[in-house]
Amino acid sequence: MTALLTETQRENQDTRLIPLSALQHYAFCPRQCALIHNAQAWAENCLTAQGKALHERVDSGEPETHKGVRFEWTVHVLADKLGISGILDLVEADTKTGRLKPVEYKRGKPKPDPGDEIQLCAQGLCLEEMTGQTVSEGALWYMQTRHRVPVVFSDGLRPLQ
């Protein structure tokens, strides 16, 4: 699974592709998105440092299989047709059915805006384009609440298509 993109493909990704994280940033605040992704204006603080530490732990995970589910960490994906690319924290693959489920790790707690769900659904759309199979759901894991939130990729979350 981690070889969905070869090293050469990752190095040659078109810089015009929108990062998956930008979708979440834009849903929260278009100005914030422009500052982070266009102006490269990023200020590290205690909250962003916690998020970075969480992702470093997630990114260090080795592939493993447990109770019929294959866990693949740090999966590079892209969807040329949609113009998006990024790195998925985790993809769970059912070893019997092959069904894929992206899991996004977040530092905080669930938010009122749909940014996290939009980012997660975009991850599913990347997996769909790359594998040819439907990805109907994913999950958000929040560090602050230590709670996993299932997300169904409804038509309302799929406006990118």
Backbone torsions as a table, in degrees:
resi	resn	phi	psi	omega
1	MET	NA	-43.9	-178.0
2	THR	-62.5	-13.9	179.4
3	ALA	-94.2	22.6	175.2
4	LEU	-55.6	-37.1	174.0
5	LEU	-118.5	133.8	175.2
6	THR	-75.6	165.3	178.3
7	GLU	-58.1	-40.9	179.4
8	THR	-63.8	-42.7	178.2
9	GLN	-62.4	-40.7	179.0
10	ARG	-63.7	-41.5	-179.5
11	GLU	-67.9	-30.0	-175.7
12	ASN	-98.5	11.5	179.5
13	GLN	-57.5	135.0	179.1
14	ASP	-62.4	127.1	-178.9
15	THR	-68.9	-9.3	176.6
16	ARG	-81.2	-8.6	176.8
17	LEU	-68.7	138.6	-179.2
18	ILE	-82.2	128.1	176.9
19	PRO	-65.4	141.0	178.5
20	LEU	-54.8	-37.8	-179.7
21	SER	-64.0	-27.9	179.5
22	ALA	-65.4	-29.8	178.6
23	LEU	-64.3	-42.1	177.6
24	GLN	-66.3	-44.3	179.8
25	HIS	-61.6	-42.8	-178.6
26	TYR	-65.3	-42.3	179.7
27	ALA	-61.6	-35.7	178.8
28	PHE	-73.9	-48.7	-176.8
29	CYS	-163.4	109.8	-180.0
30	PRO	-55.1	-36.2	179.4
31	ARG	-65.6	-43.8	177.3
32	GLN	-58.3	-42.6	179.9
33	CYS	-60.1	-46.0	179.8
34	ALA	-63.6	-41.5	179.5
35	LEU	-63.2	-42.5	-177.4
36	ILE	-73.7	-47.8	-169.6
37	HIS	-94.9	-23.8	178.9
38	ASN	-101.2	-50.4	-176.4
39	ALA	-87.2	-6.0	-178.9
40	GLN	55.9	32.7	-180.0
41	ALA	-93.1	99.0	-178.6
42	TRP	-130.8	123.7	179.2
43	ALA	-112.5	117.8	178.2
44	GLU	-71.1	135.5	174.0
45	ASN	-138.8	-175.4	-175.6
46	CYS	-63.5	-35.0	-179.7
47	LEU	-69.8	-45.0	179.3
48	THR	-68.5	-32.3	177.0
49	ALA	-65.4	-38.9	176.8
50	GLN	-64.2	-42.9	178.1
51	GLY	-62.5	-41.6	178.2
52	LYS	-63.0	-42.8	179.1
53	ALA	-63.5	-40.9	177.7
54	LEU	-59.9	-47.6	-177.9
55	HIS	-68.5	-31.1	175.8
56	GLU	-64.9	-38.6	176.6
57	ARG	-66.7	-44.4	179.7
58	VAL	-62.0	-44.8	-176.4
59	ASP	-67.1	-17.8	-178.3
60	SER	-88.7	0.6	-177.7
61	GLY	-71.7	140.9	176.8
62	GLU	-93.7	147.6	176.6
63	PRO	-57.2	142.8	179.0
64	GLU	-154.8	160.1	176.5
65	THR	-122.7	132.8	-178.5
66	HIS	-147.2	126.3	177.3
67	LYS	50.1	46.2	174.7
68	GLY	78.4	12.1	178.8
69	VAL	-125.2	128.1	175.2
70	ARG	-91.1	129.1	-179.9
71	PHE	-107.5	118.8	177.8
72	GLU	-117.7	124.2	-176.8
73	TRP	-101.9	150.1	173.4
74	THR	55.5	65.1	-177.8
75	VAL	-99.2	119.8	179.2
76	HIS	-82.5	129.2	-178.2
77	VAL	-136.6	161.5	170.6
78	LEU	-155.4	156.5	174.3
79	ALA	-131.2	97.9	-179.1
80	ASP	-58.0	-42.9	-177.3
81	LYS	-61.4	-33.7	-178.7
82	LEU	-94.5	-14.6	179.1
83	GLY	73.5	34.2	-178.9
84	ILE	-129.6	153.0	176.6
85	SER	-155.8	164.3	177.6
86	GLY	171.8	-167.5	-179.3
87	ILE	-122.3	123.4	178.1
88	LEU	-86.6	136.3	178.5
89	ASP	-61.7	-47.6	-175.4
90	LEU	-151.8	140.1	168.4
91	VAL	-122.9	125.7	175.4
92	GLU	-99.1	130.9	179.0
93	ALA	-121.4	122.0	176.7
94	ASP	-68.4	123.1	-174.8
95	THR	-70.9	-19.5	178.8
96	LYS	-88.7	-46.1	-174.7
97	THR	-98.1	-19.9	-176.4
98	GLY	79.7	-0.1	-179.9
99	ARG	-61.0	137.8	-177.8
100	LEU	-105.7	145.5	178.0
101	LYS	-140.8	115.0	174.6
102	PRO	-76.8	145.3	176.5
103	VAL	-128.3	123.2	-179.7
104	GLU	-106.2	129.8	178.5
105	TYR	-95.8	131.4	179.4
106	LYS	-125.5	145.6	-178.2
107	ARG	-69.6	-42.1	-169.4
108	GLY	-90.5	-133.3	-178.4
109	LYS	-128.6	168.3	178.8
110	PRO	-55.0	142.5	-176.4
111	LYS	-110.9	158.8	179.5
112	PRO	-72.6	-26.5	179.8
113	ASP	-83.5	157.6	-175.0
114	PRO	-85.8	14.1	-174.4
115	GLY	-56.6	-43.8	-179.4
116	ASP	-64.6	-41.5	179.7
117	GLU	-66.6	-38.7	178.2
118	ILE	-63.0	-46.1	178.9
119	GLN	-60.3	-45.0	-178.9
120	LEU	-64.1	-43.5	179.0
121	CYS	-62.5	-40.0	177.1
122	ALA	-61.2	-35.2	175.4
123	GLN	-61.9	-43.4	177.5
124	GLY	-62.6	-39.2	178.5
125	LEU	-64.6	-37.5	175.2
126	CYS	-61.9	-46.6	178.9
127	LEU	-60.9	-39.7	178.5
128	GLU	-60.8	-48.2	-178.6
129	GLU	-64.1	-37.4	-176.1
130	MET	-78.1	-30.5	-174.7
131	THR	-108.0	-19.0	-177.8
132	GLY	80.0	5.1	178.2
133	GLN	-111.2	152.2	179.5
134	THR	-72.5	134.7	174.4
135	VAL	-115.7	107.1	-169.8
136	SER	-96.4	-11.6	-178.0
137	GLU	-157.8	164.2	176.3
138	GLY	-149.5	-166.9	179.3
139	ALA	-149.9	147.0	174.2
140	LEU	-110.8	129.7	176.9
141	TRP	-112.7	122.5	-176.9
142	TYR	-105.9	122.6	-177.6
143	MET	-64.5	-42.5	-175.1
144	GLN	-62.0	-40.7	-178.2
145	THR	-97.4	-9.2	-175.7
146	ARG	50.3	48.1	-175.8
147	HIS	-131.9	138.7	177.7
148	ARG	-101.5	127.0	-177.7
149	VAL	-111.5	116.8	177.1
150	PRO	-71.9	144.7	179.6
151	VAL	-131.9	120.0	174.8
152	VAL	-87.7	132.9	-178.8
153	PHE	-84.4	78.0	-178.0
154	SER	-73.4	170.0	176.8
155	ASP	-59.2	-30.3	178.6
156	GLY	-67.3	-24.7	178.1
157	LEU	-94.5	-4.1	-174.4
158	ARG	-107.2	37.3	-177.4
159	PRO	-71.5	-12.5	179.8
160	LEU	-67.4	-26.8	-174.2
161	GLN	-66.0	NA	NA
